[in-house]
Amino acid sequence: MKLNLNIQPLSSWINVKNEPLIISGPCSAETEDQLLSTAHLLAATGKVSVLRAGIWKPRTRPGEFEGIGSIGLEWLKKAKAETGLPTAVEVANAKHVEEALAAGVDILWIGARSTANPFTVQEIADALKGVDIPVLIKNPVNPDISLWIGALERINNAGITKLGAIHRGFSSYEKSSFRNEPMWELAIQLKTLCPELPIINDPSHICGNRELIPYISQKALDLDMQGLMIESHIDPSVAWTDAKQQVTPAALEELIAKLSLRDPESNNEAFADKLAELRKQIDKIDDVMLQKLSERMAIVEKIGQYKRDSKVTILQVNRWDEILKKGTAFAKALKLDLGFTEKFLELVHAESIRKQTAIMNEGKTEEEIVEAAAAKA
Ligand SMILES: O=C(O)C(=O)C[C@]1(C(=O)O)C=C[C@@H](O)C=C1
């Protein structure tokens, strides 16, 4: 399946100073002086293409600083006039859109909490009808790619063709070293569904601390993302919001200088030949692997029939334990990663159980059974 979005390439709507696109600025606009001094230092790096600032801050609990509000738009206007940097702000309702447009903001973005709510996204989409402005959409807080896609579609349906996504990571119940789990596979899935959609990474919100930002930024570029949105502050230690994850403009400049830029392709003929040869080898191995998996599943089905006819349970925990032990010992000898091997074997075992469950239920899969029950309920 491919996503049918009507979008213009990033280069046609942003004058990118240096590849990749760097959007930077304070988490929150706090004072005129803080915003202007940060903006001037960012502009002086020559590496930043867009100045960002939070004007209205969606906070988890009331009573915290909820953004400086409309006055911040005036400061942004001034910063743009003085530095020449185009500006970007987050909007979360129709009123924000109206005010941001009136203040001449160049790029709007929709935050993760808003993306998770289709009513909010639709309200913003309606407010954007007939307007020609770039809009970036952060992934929803929860790891649900259809909400992300739905938001992109709603905004695109409103006529916005200068459209991009921002990967800022996902909330998770599990304890993690990240503020928001990157779950790169979801961003990769989005890119696969819509290769022409620019995806910008937001290492600040993924990391939640300054230390990890260089690593995540490099990984994002290596996964062929088009840009980075990194929060910066003239003095992060006194920032009113997200103090731990903001960097100084000087630190940002250093971070950008250290990034390795790699191209998605190479014109070097020797490289292309070598790559083609190695890929041929991989194709052959993948064919054998899939062939073998298909043969394995045929045996699993046969066992399933025996189990059904002999009234034996699907799960054979001792046998499964033996497979895991044997498999991981072999993987160790082969220098395969143990975590990967376990995950792979678990996936295969789950598929065996799915197949045998269908055999126990006259060929009906669990999804079909659940669907039929839902239709009756
Ligand atoms: O050995 C069996 O009993 C099988 O059905 C095969 C198999 C497997 O996939 O290897 C599947 C389910 C059982 O829990 C154990 C092993």
The ligand as an ORCA input file, in Angstrom:
! r2SCAN-3c Opt
* xyz 0 1
  O       6.724    -29.604     18.031
  C       5.521    -29.299     17.985
  O       4.676    -29.817     18.717
  C       5.053    -28.303     17.038
  O       3.878    -28.167     16.800
  C       6.048    -27.387     16.418
  C       6.299    -26.149     17.259
  C       7.331    -25.309     16.434
  O       6.940    -24.310     15.830
  O       8.470    -25.729     16.404
  C       5.037    -25.413     17.451
  C       4.356    -25.357     18.636
  C       4.829    -25.983     19.875
  O       4.649    -25.186     21.014
  C       6.203    -26.438     19.757
  C       6.885    -26.488     18.579
*
